[in-house]
Amino acid sequence: MQEQDPSATQPAYGGAARSFHWITVIAVFVMVPLGLTMSYRGNTLDLWDDLTNNLYSAHKLIGFLLLWLIVLRLSYRLIHGAPPDEPTLEWWQKAGSHLVHWSLYALLLIVPVLGWTGVSLYPALDIFGLVNLPALAAPNEDMAKRVLDIHGKLAIGMALLIGMHIAAVVYHALIRRDGVFRRMWPKG
């Protein structure tokens, strides 16, 4: 009789939760370098050409879509829950995991809302000359600079938190070899 890997029978996230997760991963992995590049071109180099404008438009569009994706993802999570924690984890690993996950959910909501608020205050709501985002606030350029500064700092903080999350994933996949990694990996 062939021995079965016990982690293969551990509860995993469902297909919808996995899809939400991996679409979010792709969007964030596009958004962070896009945001850094557009800011560098526009704010550091003071280069406001078609490429810079298109980078800003792409960042606004993806950010707007990401916000609504996260609202759907969080709603799904609150309705359907998550599988139980990996039973071999220590209490502090479980607590750290929950803290990181809920912090990421919060930042994935807060960062785009601050970006949208910032472009409303500026105002710079145009996306590719095709559509304008609805304004969340009346124009106030000084306030826009403060809000967008916070937006950028929180986005960097989120990227660092994601780095911690990825380090934990690698640890569980390669060192511990427990079932944590397989819970969210797409089924093949």
RALIN-V729050 format. One line per field, one symbol per residue. ss: DSSP state (2 for helix, 1 for strand, 0 for the rest). psi: psi as a letter, one per 20 degrees, with the letter a starting at -180 (. if undefined). burial: + if it has 9 or more other C-alpha atoms within 8 Angstrom, else -. A space follows every 50 residues. Layout:
BEGIN
ss->???
psi->???
burial->???
END
This chain:
BEGIN
ss->00000222200000222222222222222222222222222222000002 22222222222222222222222222222200000000002222222222 22222222222222222222220001100011000000002222222222 22222222222222222222222222000022200000
psi->ppppohhhiqqrqrggggggghggggghiggghgggghgggghgilomah gghhgggggggggghgghghggghggghgiaqqqqpiiqrhhgggggggg ghgggghiggghghgggghghgpmipokjhqpqppiqqpnhghgggghgg ggghgggghghhggggghggghghfhlajggihippq.
burial->---------+--+---++-++--+--+---++-++-++++++-----+-- -+++++++++++++-++-+++-++-++----------------+-----+ ---++-+++-+++++++++++++-++++------+---+++-+++-++-+ ++-+++-++-++--+---+++++-----++++++----
END
